[in-house]
Amino acid sequence: MCDFKIRTMKMSEFNTVARLIYDSVHTLCVNEYTPEQLDAWVPKDLYMPSFRRSLFRTYAIVAVEGKEIIGFMSTERDGYVNRLYTHPSRVNKGVATALLENTESWAKAHGVRSLVLESSKSAEGFYRKNGFEKIGEIRSLKNDIEFISAKMKKELRNCG
């Protein structure tokens, strides 16, 4: 496990987070997706205004080690998880789990009863290990390229 902290993302970190997402997908998902699928999923121009605007309405957090951002997660106020990415060099170091645990605590504190997401093939095992169940399959097109993802859900239980 590496030494890091979780905190709210600053909008000034947008370009750094976009690069982390690109590096994560284009490094960690090469065994499950074609180069065309990877480019359609996360293009080099991820810095697009729609992605930046989408962060304003989410709970967006980062994992930081020293001054380096090593993980990112964003979740809608209703519990829909938009994104969870870890720097390729920090996989299996507890970063994604810490981001998820932080988000679960935030969600419970805000009355959210479950988290729902669309998982890539690469991440489905991680989510299963963290209590998510597959509740369906989603077929979608991104830039005219088909993707199949698992729709997953985790019921949140309040303590006390």
C-alpha positions in Angstrom: 0.0 0.0 0.0 1.3 3.5 -0.8 1.0 6.6 1.4 -1.7 8.8 0.0 -4.7 11.0 1.1 -8.1 11.4 -0.4 -9.5 15.0 -1.0 -11.9 16.9 -3.1 -10.7 17.6 -6.6 -9.8 21.1 -7.5 -11.0 22.4 -10.9 -7.4 23.6 -11.5 -6.4 19.9 -11.6 -8.7 19.0 -14.5 -5.9 18.5 -17.1 -3.9 16.3 -14.7 -7.0 14.2 -14.0 -7.8 13.9 -17.7 -4.3 12.7 -18.4 -4.5 10.2 -15.6 -7.8 8.8 -17.1 -6.2 8.5 -20.5 -3.1 6.8 -19.2 -5.1 4.4 -17.1 -7.4 3.3 -19.9 -4.7 3.1 -22.5 -2.4 1.1 -20.2 -4.7 -1.1 -18.1 -7.4 -2.1 -20.6 -5.3 -3.2 -23.6 -6.0 -6.9 -23.0 -9.8 -6.5 -23.1 -10.3 -3.8 -25.8 -9.0 -3.0 -29.3 -7.0 0.1 -29.9 -10.0 1.6 -31.7 -12.2 0.9 -28.7 -9.7 2.5 -26.4 -9.5 5.6 -28.6 -13.3 5.9 -28.8 -13.7 5.4 -25.0 -11.0 7.9 -24.0 -9.7 10.0 -26.9 -6.6 12.2 -26.6 -8.9 15.2 -26.6 -10.6 14.2 -23.3 -10.1 17.8 -22.2 -13.4 18.6 -23.9 -15.7 21.2 -22.3 -18.5 18.7 -21.7 -16.3 16.5 -19.5 -15.1 19.6 -17.6 -18.7 20.8 -17.1 -19.8 17.4 -15.9 -17.5 17.6 -12.9 -19.3 20.6 -11.5 -22.4 18.6 -10.7 -20.6 15.6 -9.1 -18.8 14.6 -6.0 -15.3 14.5 -7.5 -12.3 13.3 -5.4 -8.7 12.5 -6.0 -6.1 10.4 -4.3 -2.9 12.3 -3.8 0.6 10.9 -3.0 2.9 13.8 -2.2 2.0 16.3 -4.9 1.0 13.6 -7.5 -2.6 12.7 -8.3 -2.7 8.9 -8.4 -6.5 8.3 -8.5 -9.8 9.9 -9.4 -13.5 9.2 -8.8 -16.6 11.2 -9.6 -20.2 10.3 -8.6 -23.5 12.0 -9.3 -25.6 13.2 -6.3 -28.0 10.3 -6.9 -25.3 7.7 -6.5 -24.4 7.1 -10.1 -20.7 6.5 -10.4 -19.3 8.2 -13.5 -15.6 7.4 -13.2 -13.1 5.6 -11.1 -9.5 5.5 -12.4 -6.1 4.8 -10.8 -2.7 5.6 -12.1 -1.3 2.5 -13.8 1.7 2.4 -11.4 -0.7 2.4 -8.4 -3.0 -0.5 -9.3 -3.5 -3.0 -6.4 -2.1 -0.5 -3.9 -5.5 0.3 -2.3 -6.1 3.6 -4.1 -9.3 2.6 -5.9 -10.6 0.9 -2.8 -9.9 4.1 -0.7 -11.7 6.3 -3.3 -14.7 3.9 -3.3 -14.9 3.8 0.5 -14.7 7.6 0.7 -17.5 7.9 -1.9 -19.6 5.3 0.0 -19.3 7.3 3.2 -20.2 10.5 1.4 -23.2 8.8 -0.2 -24.5 7.5 3.1 -24.1 10.9 4.7 -26.2 12.4 1.9 -29.0 9.8 2.0 -28.0 7.8 -1.1 -29.2 4.2 -0.7 -27.2 2.6 -3.5 -24.3 3.2 -5.9 -24.9 2.2 -9.6 -22.3 2.1 -12.4 -21.4 0.8 -15.7 -18.2 -1.3 -15.4 -15.7 -2.1 -18.1 -14.5 -5.7 -18.5 -11.3 -4.6 -16.9 -12.9 -3.4 -13.6 -15.8 -5.8 -13.1 -13.8 -8.1 -10.8 -12.7 -5.1 -8.6 -16.3 -4.0 -8.2 -17.5 -7.6 -7.4 -14.8 -7.8 -4.7 -16.2 -4.5 -3.3 -19.7 -5.7 -2.9 -21.3 -4.7 -6.3 -23.6 -7.1 -8.1 -24.1 -7.3 -11.8 -27.7 -6.4 -12.6 -27.6 -6.2 -16.3 -25.6 -5.6 -19.5 -25.4 -2.4 -21.5 -24.6 -2.2 -25.2 -23.6 1.3 -26.3 -21.9 3.1 -29.1 -19.1 5.5 -28.7 -17.9 7.2 -31.9 -19.7 4.4 -33.8 -17.8 1.6 -32.0 -19.7 -0.9 -29.9 -19.0 -1.4 -26.2 -20.5 -3.9 -23.8 -20.4 -3.1 -20.1 -21.8 -4.5 -17.0 -24.5 -2.5 -15.1 -23.6 -3.0 -11.4 -25.2 -1.9 -8.1 -24.3 -1.9 -4.5 -26.8 -1.3 -1.7 -25.5 0.9 1.0 -26.3 0.0 4.6 -26.2 2.6 7.3 -24.6 1.7 10.6 -26.5 2.6 13.7 
